[in-house]
């Protein structure tokens, strides 16, 4: 792999110099275009490198035999980075939970476009952070791939993985009604838009209405929200539930869910000034300890495990922290909680968000037209985004659309007819992930998660944080060269 990248870098450098001489004449010509500006855009960026690599690939495959200058002037294709003419529109991801619904809705308006889901070889979103590297470098062609918030920066900032959306005729002006943070996160370090999200991901607390009335006397979502409107009230209610149910019902299913709510609402990044920030992890662990010590939560139950899935149907937990992508048919709300409709959602102790996915364009895309159609359909066209939201229950990335649906008569039978959009629309407007996101987020999150589950049984908050730092140092040693941590 290293040799392949070295050869590609050498080829790109050689071609850049050759292209500069061929296209501009000489370095002394002050009126000449910027050195390395292959596509004439006025800046040297990932698009130029992609042009060079595409040219080299086409020459190597015998598809073109002229100079780079001739290649750029070749009218056969508007873009020399990506092309048309492929068989199917291929979209890589680690599952097709969203894609199933998306493809079905897309085919209502584009019935002739063949869309194929391609698994990148991962078992989860976290696993995909690693698996995508080998998948996208394997030589297998793919048009689009889906990136998660925890690691998207690692891919859009590498020209070998993602090309500018402008290659599809898509620009920031297409996202005037999008939630701002989604556009910021889809933009690379050079200010180039490379990812488009079809969803915003506000979260809330889903609770079992039957258990809430039986043990807490709660009859409405408003009453439930009042009992858990901050973390102090959440703990008081956990204590009340434990006492009244004689320990039969936990307050919530996992530590993971509580962590997600707590961490994202602090707006505190994992990395500050090149050092690991441990303050949020320490504060959360101190808050969590009473839940573990008093059995308000079962610290052995892990997110996504079989036990986590069964707690809701078995009536052994009051609720789950769920994001909007958990609330649709066939996802966690149905799988974990059943279809009786005896669940409601409230904002919970803090406004928070969980996750987010972006569509990115691979340099190997050979279905340019169809890729543009698919991205625009789900990320910028208000009519089709409304259609998708109403059919799937997903929270789409368009403020006007979500305001309309929140004010309408949308009804989710899994939530007893409740309109989750009305509950969560204001939460989405306050998401500030763009202010805290770093390339290390998924790695550090997994390191802390390991420390939490392995240490909290018989350790202090400081023990958990020290184990977290040990795990983090092994995974990302570059963050420890100038000191251990802050916080």
Secondary structure in CASP SS format (residue, H / E / C, confidence):
PFRMAT SS
TARGET T0000
AUTHOR 0000-0000-0000
METHOD secondary structure of the structure
MODEL  1
X C 1.00
X H 1.00
X H 1.00
X H 1.00
X H 1.00
X H 1.00
X H 1.00
X H 1.00
X H 1.00
X H 1.00
X H 1.00
X H 1.00
X H 1.00
X H 1.00
X H 1.00
X H 1.00
X H 1.00
X H 1.00
X H 1.00
X H 1.00
X H 1.00
X H 1.00
X H 1.00
X H 1.00
X C 1.00
X C 1.00
X C 1.00
X C 1.00
X C 1.00
X C 1.00
X C 1.00
X C 1.00
X C 1.00
X C 1.00
X C 1.00
X C 1.00
X C 1.00
X C 1.00
X C 1.00
X C 1.00
X C 1.00
X C 1.00
X C 1.00
X C 1.00
X C 1.00
X H 1.00
X H 1.00
X H 1.00
X H 1.00
X H 1.00
X H 1.00
X H 1.00
X H 1.00
X H 1.00
X H 1.00
X H 1.00
X H 1.00
X H 1.00
X H 1.00
X H 1.00
X C 1.00
X C 1.00
X C 1.00
X C 1.00
X C 1.00
X C 1.00
X C 1.00
X H 1.00
X H 1.00
X H 1.00
X H 1.00
X H 1.00
X H 1.00
X C 1.00
X C 1.00
X C 1.00
X C 1.00
X C 1.00
X C 1.00
X C 1.00
X C 1.00
X C 1.00
X C 1.00
X C 1.00
X C 1.00
X C 1.00
X C 1.00
X C 1.00
X E 1.00
X E 1.00
X E 1.00
X E 1.00
X E 1.00
X C 1.00
X C 1.00
X C 1.00
X H 1.00
X H 1.00
X H 1.00
X H 1.00
X H 1.00
X H 1.00
X H 1.00
X H 1.00
X H 1.00
X H 1.00
X H 1.00
X H 1.00
X H 1.00
X C 1.00
X C 1.00
X C 1.00
X C 1.00
X C 1.00
X E 1.00
X E 1.00
X E 1.00
X E 1.00
X E 1.00
X C 1.00
X C 1.00
X C 1.00
X C 1.00
X C 1.00
X H 1.00
X H 1.00
X H 1.00
X H 1.00
X H 1.00
X H 1.00
X H 1.00
X H 1.00
X H 1.00
X H 1.00
X H 1.00
X H 1.00
X C 1.00
X C 1.00
X C 1.00
X C 1.00
X C 1.00
X C 1.00
X C 1.00
X E 1.00
X E 1.00
X E 1.00
X E 1.00
X E 1.00
X C 1.00
X C 1.00
X C 1.00
X C 1.00
X H 1.00
X H 1.00
X H 1.00
X H 1.00
X C 1.00
X C 1.00
X C 1.00
X C 1.00
X C 1.00
X C 1.00
X E 1.00
X C 1.00
X H 1.00
X H 1.00
X H 1.00
X H 1.00
X C 1.00
X C 1.00
X C 1.00
X H 1.00
X H 1.00
X H 1.00
X H 1.00
X C 1.00
X C 1.00
X C 1.00
X C 1.00
X H 1.00
X H 1.00
X H 1.00
X H 1.00
X H 1.00
X H 1.00
X C 1.00
X E 1.00
X C 1.00
X C 1.00
X C 1.00
X C 1.00
X C 1.00
X E 1.00
X C 1.00
X E 1.00
X E 1.00
X E 1.00
X C 1.00
X E 1.00
X C 1.00
X C 1.00
X E 1.00
X E 1.00
X E 1.00
X E 1.00
X E 1.00
X E 1.00
X E 1.00
X H 1.00
X H 1.00
X H 1.00
X H 1.00
X H 1.00
X H 1.00
X H 1.00
X H 1.00
X C 1.00
X C 1.00
X C 1.00
X C 1.00
X H 1.00
X H 1.00
X H 1.00
X H 1.00
X H 1.00
X H 1.00
X H 1.00
X C 1.00
X C 1.00
X C 1.00
X H 1.00
X H 1.00
X H 1.00
X H 1.00
X H 1.00
X H 1.00
X H 1.00
X H 1.00
X H 1.00
X H 1.00
X H 1.00
X H 1.00
X H 1.00
X H 1.00
X C 1.00
X C 1.00
X C 1.00
X C 1.00
X C 1.00
X E 1.00
X E 1.00
X E 1.00
X C 1.00
X C 1.00
X H 1.00
X H 1.00
X H 1.00
X H 1.00
X H 1.00
X H 1.00
X H 1.00
X H 1.00
X H 1.00
X H 1.00
X H 1.00
X C 1.00
X C 1.00
X C 1.00
X C 1.00
X C 1.00
X E 1.00
X E 1.00
X C 1.00
X C 1.00
X E 1.00
X E 1.00
X E 1.00
X C 1.00
X H 1.00
X H 1.00
X H 1.00
X H 1.00
X H 1.00
X H 1.00
X H 1.00
X H 1.00
X H 1.00
X H 1.00
X H 1.00
X H 1.00
X H 1.00
X H 1.00
X H 1.00
X C 1.00
X C 1.00
X C 1.00
X C 1.00
X C 1.00
X C 1.00
X C 1.00
X C 1.00
X C 1.00
X C 1.00
X C 1.00
X C 1.00
X H 1.00
X H 1.00
X H 1.00
X H 1.00
X H 1.00
X H 1.00
X H 1.00
X H 1.00
X C 1.00
X C 1.00
X C 1.00
X E 1.00
X E 1.00
X E 1.00
X E 1.00
X E 1.00
X E 1.00
X E 1.00
X H 1.00
X H 1.00
X H 1.00
X C 1.00
X C 1.00
X C 1.00
X C 1.00
X C 1.00
X H 1.00
X H 1.00
X H 1.00
X H 1.00
X H 1.00
X H 1.00
X C 1.00
X C 1.00
X C 1.00
X C 1.00
X C 1.00
X E 1.00
X E 1.00
X E 1.00
X E 1.00
X C 1.00
X C 1.00
X C 1.00
X C 1.00
X C 1.00
X E 1.00
X E 1.00
X C 1.00
X C 1.00
X C 1.00
X E 1.00
X E 1.00
X E 1.00
X E 1.00
X E 1.00
X C 1.00
X C 1.00
X C 1.00
X C 1.00
X C 1.00
X C 1.00
X H 1.00
X H 1.00
X H 1.00
X H 1.00
X H 1.00
X H 1.00
X H 1.00
X H 1.00
X H 1.00
X H 1.00
X H 1.00
X H 1.00
X C 1.00
X C 1.00
X H 1.00
X H 1.00
X H 1.00
X H 1.00
X H 1.00
X H 1.00
X H 1.00
X H 1.00
X H 1.00
X H 1.00
X H 1.00
X C 1.00
X C 1.00
X C 1.00
X E 1.00
X C 1.00
X C 1.00
X H 1.00
X H 1.00
X H 1.00
X H 1.00
X H 1.00
X H 1.00
X H 1.00
X H 1.00
X H 1.00
X C 1.00
X C 1.00
X C 1.00
X C 1.00
X E 1.00
X H 1.00
X H 1.00
X H 1.00
X C 1.00
X C 1.00
X E 1.00
X C 1.00
X H 1.00
X H 1.00
X H 1.00
X H 1.00
X H 1.00
X H 1.00
X H 1.00
X H 1.00
X H 1.00
X H 1.00
X C 1.00
X C 1.00
X C 1.00
X H 1.00
X H 1.00
X H 1.00
X C 1.00
X C 1.00
X C 1.00
X C 1.00
X C 1.00
X H 1.00
X H 1.00
X H 1.00
X H 1.00
X H 1.00
X H 1.00
X H 1.00
X H 1.00
X H 1.00
X H 1.00
X H 1.00
X H 1.00
X H 1.00
X H 1.00
X H 1.00
X C 1.00
X C 1.00
X C 1.00
X C 1.00
X C 1.00
X H 1.00
X H 1.00
X H 1.00
X H 1.00
X H 1.00
X H 1.00
X H 1.00
X H 1.00
X H 1.00
X H 1.00
X H 1.00
X H 1.00
X H 1.00
X H 1.00
X H 1.00
X C 1.00
X H 1.00
X H 1.00
X H 1.00
X H 1.00
X C 1.00
X C 1.00
X C 1.00
X C 1.00
X E 1.00
X E 1.00
X C 1.00
END
